[in-house]
């Protein structure tokens, strides 16, 4: 949803394809974004409305969904640490790299604060996976989880905790 908001507002935008390496320009030439409208951030902050730009938001979405699917598969096969490490390293690695493809202002330095945080996370999580003890954990049981989520007791607990929904225990049966 966050990426859709970025696309709608024209923020977190990529560099113009004309400023990218020829290989990037060739690969993304037919898959770029072009924003229109003076109220979009890309227009008033960089005067890039109407220009083909690297589709950072779409690339992030595809990569993040793919990473989530791989991580879920690993998790369901009881490979919890691998799921955790892969999800963080891929998403934060992309975060650090994608900053090099962006045109919006990310700070005055050579490397942005976002890149620093992403690099630290991408290095820290594998280190923690090595250092943290790995106990035995019961394998995930998806069907059991679905039954628990839709049980009247669980839904009642969510309601008592302030969670609002149109679902009621009667509707869950």
N, CA, C and O of each residue as an XYZ file, in Angstrom:
692
protein
N       0.823     -1.195      0.000
C       0.000      0.000      0.000
C       0.864      1.254      0.000
O       0.533      2.257     -0.633
N       1.987      1.178      0.728
C       2.881      2.326      0.783
C       3.430      2.680     -0.582
O       3.556      3.859     -0.911
N       3.757      1.680     -1.381
C       4.296      1.935     -2.724
C       3.224      2.574     -3.592
O       3.538      3.442     -4.407
N       1.958      2.166     -3.441
C       0.880      2.783     -4.217
C       0.730      4.251     -3.863
O       0.461      5.078     -4.734
N       0.903      4.579     -2.590
C       0.840      5.985     -2.181
C       1.982      6.767     -2.808
O       1.790      7.901     -3.246
N       3.166      6.174     -2.856
C       4.316      6.837     -3.485
C       4.060      7.083     -4.967
O       4.407      8.135     -5.503
N       3.453      6.107     -5.615
C       3.155      6.275     -7.042
C       2.112      7.369     -7.231
O       2.244      8.204     -8.126
N       1.089      7.371     -6.404
C       0.032      8.369     -6.507
C       0.555      9.778     -6.286
O       0.196     10.699     -7.019
N       1.405      9.948     -5.275
C       1.903     11.279     -4.938
C       3.116     11.668     -5.775
O       3.458     12.847     -5.858
N       3.766     10.690     -6.392
C       4.951     10.990     -7.186
C       6.168     11.249     -6.323
O       7.056     12.005     -6.718
N       6.226     10.631     -5.141
C       7.397     10.806     -4.277
C       8.270      9.557     -4.360
O       7.907      8.582     -5.018
N       9.403      9.591     -3.701
C      10.346      8.458     -3.724
C      10.642      8.065     -5.165
O      10.741      6.879     -5.480
N      10.780      9.030     -6.016
C      10.888      8.778     -7.447
C      12.320      8.502     -7.883
O      13.288      8.936     -7.258
N      12.411      7.765     -8.975
C      13.707      7.401     -9.517
C      14.309      8.491    -10.379
O      13.668      9.486    -10.718
N      15.555      8.267    -10.716
C      16.269      9.180    -11.609
C      15.648      9.117    -12.998
O      15.048      8.109    -13.372
N      15.793     10.191    -13.756
C      15.379     10.112    -15.163
C      16.210      9.042    -15.871
O      17.408      8.917    -15.616
N      15.588      8.286    -16.742
C      16.317      7.236    -17.457
C      17.487      7.818    -18.236
O      18.504      7.150    -18.422
N      17.350      9.037    -18.685
C      18.421      9.675    -19.453
C      19.692      9.878    -18.612
O      20.773     10.051    -19.176
N      19.583      9.860    -17.282
C      20.740     10.039    -16.402
C      21.300      8.707    -15.891
O      22.258      8.694    -15.119
N      20.709      7.593    -16.317
C      21.133      6.276    -15.846
C      22.143      5.658    -16.799
O      22.304      6.104    -17.936
N      22.815      4.632    -16.320
C      23.731      3.843    -17.142
C      22.948      3.318    -18.340
O      21.771      2.987    -18.198
N      23.567      3.234    -19.512
C      22.853      2.751    -20.706
C      22.199      1.380    -20.533
O      21.150      1.124    -21.125
N      22.798      0.499    -19.736
C      22.199     -0.813    -19.491
C      20.885     -0.673    -18.733
O      19.899     -1.328    -19.072
N      20.865      0.174    -17.714
C      19.632      0.421    -16.939
C      18.580      1.036    -17.856
O      17.408      0.662    -17.810
N      19.008      1.978    -18.685
C      18.091      2.630    -19.607
C      17.498      1.623    -20.599
O      16.313      1.696    -20.925
N      18.315      0.693    -21.073
C      17.849     -0.313    -22.023
C      16.879     -1.287    -21.354
O      15.850     -1.630    -21.937
N      17.196     -1.735    -20.136
C      16.352     -2.704    -19.431
C      15.007     -2.093    -19.043
O      13.964     -2.727    -19.204
N      15.032     -0.868    -18.537
C      13.811     -0.251    -18.007
C      13.111      0.680    -18.986
O      12.086      1.269    -18.642
N      13.636      0.825    -20.190
C      13.073      1.761    -21.162
C      11.574      1.646    -21.353
O      10.885      2.666    -21.377
N      11.050      0.448    -21.487
C       9.617      0.254    -21.686
C       8.855     -0.009    -20.403
O       7.648     -0.248    -20.426
N       9.569      0.036    -19.275
C       8.952     -0.271    -17.986
C       9.152      0.860    -16.984
O       9.270      0.622    -15.782
N       9.188      2.043    -17.470
C       9.464      3.181    -16.585
C       8.161      3.852    -16.159
O       7.082      3.520    -16.648
N       8.286      4.790    -15.250
C       7.147      5.607    -14.836
C       7.312      6.997    -15.434
O       8.427      7.490    -15.603
N       6.195      7.610    -15.745
C       6.163      9.006    -16.160
C       5.050      9.656    -15.356
O       3.882      9.289    -15.488
N       5.413     10.616    -14.528
C       4.441     11.292    -13.672
C       3.991     12.586    -14.336
O       4.777     13.275    -14.986
N       2.715     12.901    -14.162
C       2.156     14.132    -14.724
C       1.379     14.858    -13.639
O       0.692     14.227    -12.836
N       1.482     16.154    -13.611
C       0.723     16.961    -12.669
C       1.629     17.780    -11.772
O       2.559     17.255    -11.161
N       1.349     19.060    -11.701
C       2.187     19.993    -10.938
C       2.087     19.805     -9.424
O       2.920     20.340     -8.690
N       1.083     19.054     -8.932
C       0.960     18.847     -7.485
C       1.722     17.621     -7.005
O       1.758     17.347     -5.805
N       2.321     16.892     -7.908
C       3.122     15.728     -7.508
C       4.512     16.196     -7.093
O       5.061     17.138     -7.666
N       5.071     15.529     -6.095
C       6.376     15.928     -5.560
C       7.453     15.945     -6.645
O       8.312     16.826     -6.658
N       7.403     14.976     -7.548
C       8.400     14.909     -8.611
C       8.376     16.174     -9.476
O       9.399     16.555    -10.045
N       7.205     16.829     -9.575
C       7.083     18.041    -10.388
C       7.615     19.262     -9.651
O       8.429     20.012    -10.190
N       7.153     19.461     -8.416
C       7.554     20.696     -7.735
C       8.909     20.619     -7.060
O       9.509     21.659     -6.790
N       9.416     19.420     -6.777
C      10.717     19.307     -6.110
C      11.872     19.153     -7.107
O      12.985     19.609     -6.846
N      11.602     18.513     -8.241
C      12.691     18.253     -9.187
C      12.376     18.632    -10.624
O      13.228     18.485    -11.500
N      11.187     19.110    -10.877
C      10.771     19.496    -12.223
C      10.953     18.348    -13.220
O      11.420     18.545    -14.342
N      10.572     17.142    -12.781
C      10.732     15.959    -13.629
C       9.395     15.397    -14.125
O       9.352     14.285    -14.653
N       8.309     16.153    -13.961
C       7.041     15.628    -14.458
C       7.111     15.533    -15.979
O       7.671     16.398    -16.653
N       6.520     14.449    -16.500
C       6.535     14.215    -17.935
C       7.786     13.502    -18.428
O       7.886     13.207    -19.619
N       8.746     13.217    -17.548
C       9.971     12.522    -17.948
C       9.926     11.073    -17.493
O       9.359     10.760    -16.446
N      10.522     10.193    -18.280
C      10.608      8.776    -17.922
C      11.613      8.628    -16.790
O      12.755      9.074    -16.893
N      11.162      7.979    -15.682
C      12.038      7.782    -14.525
C      12.064      6.302    -14.140
O      11.164      5.535    -14.483
N      13.118      5.925    -13.420
C      13.251      4.554    -12.922
C      12.050      4.270    -12.005
O      11.770      5.056    -11.100
N      11.345      3.161    -12.229
C      10.153      2.849    -11.418
C      10.519      2.221    -10.074
O      10.244      1.045     -9.833
N      11.138      3.008     -9.211
C      11.604      2.524     -7.911
C      10.483      1.835     -7.137
O      10.685      0.760     -6.572
N       9.313      2.448     -7.110
C       8.210      1.898     -6.329
C       7.784      0.522     -6.843
O       7.543     -0.385     -6.046
N       7.691      0.361     -8.144
C       7.280     -0.924     -8.723
C       8.353     -1.984     -8.501
O       8.036     -3.127     -8.172
N       9.609     -1.617     -8.676
C      10.701     -2.569     -8.449
C      10.709     -3.033     -6.997
O      10.879     -4.220     -6.718
N      10.524     -2.091     -6.073
C      10.486     -2.443     -4.652
C       9.312     -3.378     -4.364
O       9.469     -4.357     -3.634
N       8.165     -3.096     -4.916
C       6.985     -3.937     -4.682
C       7.198     -5.358     -5.163
O       6.901     -6.307     -4.438
N       7.706     -5.517     -6.366
C       7.930     -6.857     -6.917
C       8.962     -7.607     -6.083
O       8.767     -8.777     -5.754
N      10.048     -6.943     -5.745
C      11.091     -7.587     -4.950
C      10.580     -7.954     -3.562
O      10.862     -9.047     -3.070
N       9.833     -7.058     -2.925
C       9.340     -7.312     -1.570
C       8.309     -8.437     -1.542
O       8.325     -9.259     -0.626
N       7.421     -8.488     -2.520
C       6.434     -9.568     -2.562
C       7.136    -10.906     -2.816
O       6.815    -11.905     -2.174
N       8.084    -10.927     -3.742
C       8.842    -12.151     -3.995
C       9.600    -12.616     -2.767
O       9.618    -13.807     -2.456
N      10.225    -11.678     -2.067
C      10.957    -12.009     -0.841
C      10.002    -12.527      0.228
O      10.332    -13.470      0.948
N       8.836    -11.928      0.336
C       7.846    -12.383      1.316
C       7.410    -13.813      1.017
O       7.284    -14.628      1.931
N       7.181    -14.119     -0.243
C       6.758    -15.471     -0.600
C       7.845    -16.504     -0.285
O       7.550    -17.579      0.238
N       9.093    -16.178     -0.601
C      10.201    -17.087     -0.286
C      10.326    -17.246      1.227
O      10.511    -18.357      1.724
N      10.226    -16.144      1.952
C      10.354    -16.192      3.415
C       9.222    -16.992      4.052
O       9.452    -17.741      5.002
N       8.023    -16.842      3.546
C       6.891    -17.622      4.053
C       7.111    -19.106      3.794
O       6.843    -19.939      4.660
N       7.601    -19.436      2.597
C       7.877    -20.840      2.290
C       8.926    -21.408      3.257
O       8.762    -22.510      3.779
N      10.001    -20.651      3.489
C      11.033    -21.101      4.422
C      10.462    -21.246      5.834
O      10.758    -22.219      6.529
N       9.657    -20.293      6.249
C       9.038    -20.340      7.570
C       8.156    -21.575      7.716
O       8.201    -22.265      8.734
N       7.362    -21.844      6.700
C       6.457    -22.995      6.764
C       7.216    -24.315      6.757
O       6.674    -25.343      7.162
N       8.468    -24.297      6.301
C       9.318    -25.492      6.346
C      10.229    -25.470      7.570
O      11.258    -26.145      7.603
N       9.839    -24.687      8.571
C      10.547    -24.592      9.850
C      11.977    -24.054      9.728
O      12.816    -24.319     10.589
N      12.245    -23.313      8.681
C      13.560    -22.689      8.502
C      13.439    -21.221      8.928
O      13.550    -20.305      8.112
N      13.208    -21.028     10.226
C      12.856    -19.718     10.760
C      13.970    -18.687     10.610
O      13.723    -17.556     10.191
N      15.194    -19.079     10.952
C      16.314    -18.138     10.849
C      16.566    -17.742      9.399
O      16.823    -16.575      9.104
N      16.494    -18.716      8.498
C      16.704    -18.413      7.079
C      15.628    -17.448      6.581
O      15.930    -16.515      5.837
N      14.384    -17.666      6.984
C      13.293    -16.777      6.579
C      13.542    -15.366      7.080
O      13.347    -14.396      6.347
N      13.972    -15.253      8.325
C      14.242    -13.950      8.943
C      15.400    -13.246      8.244
O      15.293    -12.078      7.868
N      16.496    -13.961      8.077
C      17.695    -13.366      7.475
C      17.427    -12.946      6.038
O      17.774    -11.833      5.643
N      16.822    -13.814      5.260
C      16.561    -13.487      3.853
C      15.629    -12.287      3.731
O      15.866    -11.396      2.915
N      14.574    -12.260      4.537
C      13.631    -11.139      4.428
C      14.301     -9.802      4.754
O      14.035     -8.796      4.096
N      15.161     -9.791      5.757
C      15.821     -8.537      6.135
C      16.952     -8.175      5.167
O      17.046     -7.030      4.726
N      17.798     -9.135      4.839
C      18.949     -8.833      3.977
C      18.500     -8.379      2.589
O      19.045     -7.414      2.051
N      17.521     -9.055      2.006
C      17.065     -8.672      0.667
C      16.391     -7.297      0.692
O      16.711     -6.437     -0.129
N      15.470     -7.087      1.621
C      14.756     -5.807      1.634
C      15.669     -4.638      2.004
O      15.560     -3.558      1.424
N      16.559     -4.847      2.957
C      17.451     -3.754      3.350
C      18.590     -3.566      2.337
O      19.071     -2.451      2.132
N      19.009     -4.660      1.714
C      19.988     -4.537      0.631
C      19.418     -3.729     -0.519
O      20.095     -2.881     -1.100
N      18.147     -4.010     -0.842
C      17.476     -3.227     -1.887
C      17.357     -1.774     -1.454
O      17.567     -0.861     -2.252
N      17.021     -1.567     -0.190
C      16.875     -0.197      0.315
C      18.177      0.589      0.114
O      18.156      1.741     -0.320
N      19.300     -0.044      0.433
C      20.590      0.627      0.279
C      20.913      0.860     -1.196
O      21.364      1.943     -1.569
N      20.686     -0.147     -2.030
C      21.002     -0.008     -3.455
C      20.049      0.942     -4.172
O      20.480      1.761     -4.984
N      18.755      0.834     -3.873
C      17.769      1.631     -4.605
C      17.967      3.129     -4.422
O      17.557      3.921     -5.271
N      18.590      3.516     -3.326
C      18.877      4.939     -3.116
C      19.761      5.493     -4.239
O      19.697      6.684     -4.542
N      20.581      4.643     -4.854
C      21.453      5.101     -5.945
C      20.665      5.347     -7.226
O      21.165      5.995     -8.146
N      19.439      4.837     -7.294
C      18.598      5.003     -8.478
C      17.547      6.095     -8.306
O      16.717      6.305     -9.191
N      17.581      6.786     -7.178
C      16.555      7.786     -6.871
C      17.037      9.190     -7.184
O      18.231      9.485     -7.133
N      16.085     10.044     -7.507
C      16.403     11.435     -7.838
C      15.966     12.397     -6.738
O      16.453     13.526     -6.681
N      15.053     11.969     -5.863
C      14.578     12.888     -4.829
C      15.682     13.150     -3.807
O      16.600     12.344     -3.651
N      15.584     14.274     -3.121
C      16.619     14.694     -2.179
C      16.676     13.735     -1.001
O      15.670     13.513     -0.328
N      17.856     13.164     -0.749
C      18.037     12.191      0.322
C      19.052     12.675      1.353
O      19.470     11.904      2.216
N      19.444     13.916      1.276
C      20.432     14.470      2.202
C      21.668     14.935      1.447
O      21.838     14.650      0.261
N      22.522     15.652      2.155
C      23.693     16.236      1.511
C      24.876     15.286      1.369
O      25.766     15.537      0.556
N      24.907     14.219      2.125
C      26.049     13.311      2.119
C      26.105     12.418      0.892
O      25.182     12.384      0.078
N      27.205     11.702      0.783
C      27.377     10.740     -0.305
C      26.468      9.543     -0.083
O      25.934      8.967     -1.031
N      26.302      9.181      1.167
C      25.448      8.061      1.543
C      24.371      8.597      2.486
O      24.672      9.346      3.416
N      23.130      8.217      2.249
C      22.021      8.764      3.039
C      21.878      8.035      4.371
O      22.422      6.948      4.568
N      21.139      8.655      5.270
C      20.849      8.023      6.564
C      20.086      6.720      6.358
O      20.292      5.759      7.099
N      19.204      6.680      5.357
C      18.456      5.463      5.049
C      19.403      4.337      4.635
O      19.221      3.185      5.028
N      20.415      4.683      3.837
C      21.373      3.668      3.412
C      22.185      3.149      4.594
O      22.445      1.950      4.700
N      22.576      4.044      5.469
C      23.338      3.637      6.652
C      22.514      2.664      7.494
O      23.007      1.609      7.892
N      21.260      3.023      7.761
C      20.401      2.147      8.564
C      20.172      0.803      7.875
O      20.167     -0.234      8.537
N      19.982      0.809      6.560
C      19.756     -0.431      5.820
C      20.994     -1.319      5.852
O      20.879     -2.531      6.033
N      22.161     -0.738      5.681
C      23.410     -1.508      5.695
C      23.650     -2.101      7.082
O      24.062     -3.254      7.208
N      23.394     -1.316      8.110
C      23.551     -1.821      9.484
C      22.601     -2.992      9.728
O      23.011     -4.017     10.272
N      21.336     -2.848      9.331
C      20.356     -3.928      9.521
C      20.750     -5.172      8.726
O      20.652     -6.290      9.231
N      21.194     -4.979      7.485
C      21.561     -6.116      6.639
C      22.787     -6.857      7.181
O      22.954     -8.047      6.917
N      23.636     -6.172      7.926
C      24.803     -6.826      8.544
C      24.462     -7.375      9.931
O      24.958     -8.430     10.326
N      23.622     -6.660     10.657
C      23.299     -7.016     12.044
C      22.465     -8.291     12.143
O      22.733     -9.139     12.994
N      21.478     -8.434     11.300
C      20.556     -9.566     11.392
C      21.254    -10.903     11.134
O      21.032    -11.834     11.908
N      22.077    -11.056     10.106
C      22.787    -12.335      9.961
C      23.714    -12.623     11.149
O      23.858    -13.773     11.563
N      24.333    -11.587     11.686
C      25.179    -11.764     12.859
C      24.352    -12.277     14.038
O      24.778    -13.188     14.747
N      23.185    -11.699     14.243
C      22.305    -12.153     15.320
C      21.825    -13.580     15.078
O      21.675    -14.352     16.026
N      21.585    -13.933     13.828
C      21.159    -15.300     13.505
C      22.242    -16.311     13.877
O      21.943    -17.439     14.268
N      23.491    -15.899     13.752
C      24.604    -16.773     14.124
C      24.754    -16.836     15.641
O      24.987    -17.907     16.202
N      24.621    -15.689     16.301
C      24.880    -15.613     17.740
C      23.717    -16.064     18.619
O      23.938    -16.572     19.718
N      22.489    -15.886     18.153
C      21.333    -16.255     18.971
C      21.179    -17.766     19.048
O      21.389    -18.469     18.059
N      20.814    -18.263     20.217
C      20.603    -19.716     20.327
C      19.354    -20.118     19.541
O      18.365    -19.387     19.484
N      19.435    -21.276     18.953
C      18.301    -21.787     18.194
C      17.742    -23.006     18.908
O      18.324    -24.090     18.878
N      16.616    -22.804     19.541
C      15.965    -23.906     20.230
C      15.064    -24.658     19.278
O      14.908    -24.280     18.117
N      14.480    -25.713     19.774
C      13.540    -26.442     18.929
C      12.171    -25.781     19.061
O      11.703    -25.489     20.161
N      11.564    -25.560     17.945
C      10.259    -24.902     17.891
C       9.323    -25.810     17.103
O       9.714    -26.427     16.111
N       8.110    -25.876     17.555
C       7.110    -26.691     16.868
C       6.927    -26.167     15.443
O       6.919    -24.957     15.218
N       6.783    -27.063     14.505
C       6.583    -26.676     13.107
C       5.268    -25.930     12.952
O       4.296    -26.232     13.644
N       5.233    -24.961     12.051
C       3.991    -24.225     11.828
C       2.886    -25.136     11.302
O       3.137    -26.035     10.500
N       1.685    -24.897     11.756
C       0.518    -25.648     11.309
C      -0.504    -24.618     10.837
O      -1.255    -24.058     11.635
N      -0.519    -24.381      9.535
C      -1.354    -23.332      8.958
C      -2.837    -23.544      9.249
O      -3.540    -22.598      9.606
N      -3.309    -24.757      9.103
C      -4.733    -25.037      9.351
C      -5.098    -24.750     10.807
O      -6.145    -24.168     11.089
N      -4.234    -25.160     11.719
C      -4.484    -24.882     13.143
C      -4.521    -23.374     13.397
O      -5.351    -22.892     14.169
N      -3.635    -22.643     12.758
C      -3.611    -21.187     12.910
C      -4.886    -20.523     12.413
O      -5.403    -19.599     13.041
N      -5.389    -21.005     11.276
C      -6.646    -20.457     10.740
C      -7.791    -20.742     11.701
O      -8.629    -19.873     11.942
N      -7.834    -21.941     12.249
C      -8.889    -22.286     13.212
C      -8.798    -21.395     14.456
O      -9.823    -20.967     14.987
N      -7.598    -21.121     14.914
C      -7.426    -20.274     16.096
C      -7.874    -18.845     15.805
O      -8.576    -18.233     16.611
N      -7.469    -18.319     14.658
C      -7.826    -16.935     14.315
C      -9.333    -16.754     14.248
O      -9.851    -15.724     14.677
N     -10.043    -17.742     13.716
C     -11.489    -17.603     13.564
C     -12.278    -18.176     14.739
O     -13.497    -18.328     14.648
N     -11.610    -18.488     15.819
C     -12.349    -19.007     16.976
C     -13.018    -17.847     17.717
O     -12.467    -16.747     17.768
N     -14.195    -18.083     18.288
C     -14.892    -17.013     19.007
C     -14.062    -16.423     20.146
O     -14.127    -15.219     20.392
N     -13.291    -17.245     20.838
C     -12.466    -16.742     21.935
C     -11.408    -15.762     21.458
O     -11.193    -14.726     22.087
N     -10.752    -16.076     20.360
C      -9.720    -15.200     19.813
C     -10.339    -13.891     19.328
O      -9.814    -12.812     19.603
N     -11.449    -13.987     18.612
C     -12.114    -12.778     18.115
C     -12.621    -11.915     19.263
O     -12.558    -10.687     19.202
N     -13.124    -12.563     20.308
C     -13.589    -11.831     21.480
C     -12.427    -11.107     22.153
O     -12.570     -9.966     22.594
N     -11.282    -11.772     22.230
C     -10.090    -11.151     22.812
C      -9.671     -9.926     22.002
O      -9.315     -8.896     22.575
N      -9.710    -10.032     20.681
C      -9.362     -8.890     19.841
C     -10.334     -7.735     20.066
O      -9.933     -6.573     20.129
N     -11.603     -8.068     20.184
C     -12.605     -7.029     20.418
C     -12.360     -6.360     21.767
O     -12.456     -5.138     21.881
N     -12.045     -7.155     22.790
C     -11.782     -6.610     24.121
C     -10.509     -5.770     24.144
O     -10.371     -4.876     24.979
N      -9.583     -6.050     23.239
C      -8.319     -5.293     23.181
C      -8.462     -4.024     22.359
O      -7.492     -3.284     22.196
N      -9.640     -3.760     21.844
C      -9.871     -2.524     21.106
C      -9.843     -2.680     19.600
O      -9.998     -1.695     18.880
N      -9.646     -3.908     19.099
C      -9.620     -4.117     17.655
C     -11.042     -4.077     17.135
O     -11.897     -4.808     17.635
N     -11.316     -3.251     16.152
C     -12.657     -3.119     15.600
C     -12.715     -3.806     14.240
O     -11.793     -3.689     13.432
N     -13.784     -4.506     14.003
C     -13.956     -5.191     12.725
C     -15.433     -5.417     12.484
O     -16.249     -5.372     13.405
N     -15.757     -5.662     11.229
C     -17.140     -5.985     10.910
C     -17.422     -7.459     11.180
O     -18.572     -7.893     11.110
N     -16.366     -8.243     11.493
C     -16.549     -9.653     11.789
C     -16.970     -9.827     13.242
O     -16.482     -9.137     14.137
N     -17.863    -10.741     13.448
C     -18.283    -11.091     14.800
C     -18.090    -12.596     14.962
O     -17.977    -13.311     13.966
N     -18.051    -13.084     16.187
C     -17.914    -14.539     16.354
C     -18.975    -15.318     15.571
O     -18.686    -16.396     15.051
N     -20.216    -14.780     15.478
C     -21.270    -15.477     14.737
C     -20.951    -15.525     13.251
O     -21.211    -16.530     12.589
N     -20.382    -14.431     12.718
C     -20.054    -14.366     11.293
C     -18.861    -15.269     10.964
O     -18.682    -15.660      9.811
N     -18.063    -15.595     11.948
C     -16.857    -16.402     11.708
C     -17.173    -17.886     11.563
O     -16.324    -18.647     11.098
N     -18.371    -18.314     11.949
C     -18.700    -19.743     11.892
C     -18.940    -20.218     10.503
O     -19.227    -21.396     10.294
